[in-house]
Amino acid sequence: MTLTPAQRRHLRALAHPLEPVVQLGRLGLTGAVLRQIDEALERHELIKVKLGRECPTEIGAAAPEIERETGSAVAQIIGHVLVVYRRRKDRPKIELSPSKRSPIRSDEPAPKRRSSKQRPPKRRPRRARA
């Protein structure tokens, strides 16, 4: 599953207030932890996974393995925390827009762009005070 930059941005914004649901400890990324992540993704769609200090697995190695084993996408890696997303099969909560624009602002009109020939309106010079 690949995400566009706009989709990643949207998921990062949604994940901001979330607390980590799964934490990797001294045993690292095991089959039991992967099952926990899989179940959490089925319940929540968007989760945070934290790698503890004593975790032997590096975050750069854990991210692709989690993606591959759970069929998910990592939206963000920040410090020792991964933001992981997988669309729920029935009744998905998070709707990702396939367009270039972020789904958050889909109801707003696009800003008008000035052509290079248009100039901003001239300002009147200030009058000198006596």
C-alpha positions as CSV (number, residue, x, y, z in Angstrom):
1,M,0.0,0.0,0.0
2,T,1.5,3.3,-1.0
3,L,0.3,6.8,0.1
4,T,0.6,10.1,-1.7
5,P,2.2,13.0,0.2
6,A,-1.3,14.6,0.7
7,Q,-2.6,11.4,2.2
8,R,0.4,11.1,4.5
9,R,-0.1,14.7,5.6
10,H,-3.8,14.0,6.4
11,L,-2.9,10.8,8.4
12,R,-0.2,12.7,10.3
13,A,-2.7,15.3,11.3
14,L,-5.2,12.7,12.4
15,A,-2.6,10.8,14.4
16,H,-1.3,13.8,16.2
17,P,-3.5,13.5,19.4
18,L,-3.2,9.6,19.5
19,E,-1.2,7.7,22.1
20,P,0.8,4.6,21.1
21,V,-1.3,1.5,21.1
22,V,1.5,-1.1,20.8
23,Q,4.9,-0.9,22.3
24,L,7.9,-3.0,21.3
25,G,10.0,-4.2,24.3
26,R,13.2,-6.1,24.8
27,L,12.1,-9.0,22.6
28,G,11.7,-6.7,19.6
29,L,9.3,-7.4,16.7
30,T,7.9,-10.9,17.3
31,G,5.0,-12.7,15.8
32,A,2.8,-11.9,18.9
33,V,3.6,-8.2,18.5
34,L,2.7,-8.3,14.8
35,R,-0.6,-10.0,15.6
36,Q,-1.3,-7.2,18.2
37,I,-0.5,-4.6,15.5
38,D,-2.8,-6.4,13.1
39,E,-5.7,-6.5,15.6
40,A,-5.2,-2.8,16.5
41,L,-5.2,-1.8,12.9
42,E,-8.5,-3.7,12.4
43,R,-10.1,-1.9,15.3
44,H,-8.6,1.6,14.8
45,E,-7.3,1.9,11.2
46,L,-4.7,4.4,12.4
47,I,-2.3,3.6,15.3
48,K,1.0,4.6,16.8
49,V,3.6,2.0,17.5
50,K,6.4,2.9,20.0
51,L,9.8,1.2,20.1
52,G,11.0,1.1,23.7
53,R,14.6,1.9,24.7
54,E,15.4,-1.7,25.3
55,C,14.1,-2.8,21.9
56,P,16.8,-4.5,19.8
57,T,15.1,-3.7,16.5
58,E,16.0,-0.4,14.8
59,I,13.0,1.7,13.7
60,G,14.3,1.8,10.1
61,A,14.2,-2.0,10.0
62,A,10.9,-2.4,11.9
63,A,8.9,-0.1,9.6
64,P,9.2,-2.1,6.3
65,E,8.7,-5.4,8.2
66,I,5.5,-4.1,9.9
67,E,4.2,-2.9,6.5
68,R,5.0,-6.2,4.8
69,E,3.5,-8.5,7.5
70,T,0.4,-6.5,8.2
71,G,-0.4,-5.1,4.7
72,S,-0.3,-1.5,6.1
73,A,1.5,1.7,5.3
74,V,3.7,3.7,7.6
75,A,2.6,7.3,7.4
76,Q,5.3,8.8,9.6
77,I,8.4,7.9,11.6
78,I,9.2,10.4,14.3
79,G,11.8,9.5,17.0
80,H,10.9,6.0,18.2
81,V,7.2,6.2,17.1
82,L,5.7,4.9,13.9
83,V,2.3,6.0,12.6
84,V,0.7,3.0,10.8
85,Y,-2.4,3.0,8.7
86,R,-4.5,0.2,7.1
87,R,-8.0,0.7,5.7
88,R,-10.6,-1.3,7.5
89,K,-12.4,-3.9,5.2
90,D,-15.9,-3.2,6.6
91,R,-17.1,0.3,7.7
92,P,-13.8,2.3,7.3
93,K,-13.7,5.4,9.4
94,I,-10.9,7.3,7.6
95,E,-11.6,8.2,4.0
96,L,-8.5,9.0,2.0
97,S,-8.9,11.2,-1.1
98,P,-7.1,9.9,-4.3
99,S,-6.7,13.5,-5.5
100,K,-3.7,15.7,-5.0
101,R,-5.5,17.9,-2.5
102,S,-5.7,17.0,1.1
103,P,-9.1,15.6,2.1
104,I,-9.3,18.0,5.0
105,R,-9.8,21.0,2.7
106,S,-11.8,19.3,-0.1
107,D,-14.8,21.6,0.4
108,E,-12.8,24.8,0.1
109,P,-12.3,26.4,-3.4
110,A,-8.8,26.5,-4.8
111,P,-7.1,29.8,-4.3
112,K,-7.0,32.0,-7.4
113,R,-3.6,32.4,-8.9
114,R,-2.4,35.5,-10.6
115,S,-0.8,35.2,-13.9
116,S,2.6,36.6,-14.3
117,K,1.2,39.5,-16.4
118,Q,-1.1,40.7,-13.6
119,R,0.3,43.1,-11.1
120,P,-1.0,43.8,-7.7
121,P,-3.1,46.9,-7.4
122,K,-1.0,50.1,-6.9
123,R,-1.1,51.7,-3.6
124,R,-1.8,55.4,-3.3
125,P,1.2,57.4,-2.0
126,R,0.7,58.8,1.5
127,R,0.0,62.4,1.9
128,A,2.6,64.4,3.7
129,R,1.5,65.7,7.0
130,A,1.9,69.4,7.8
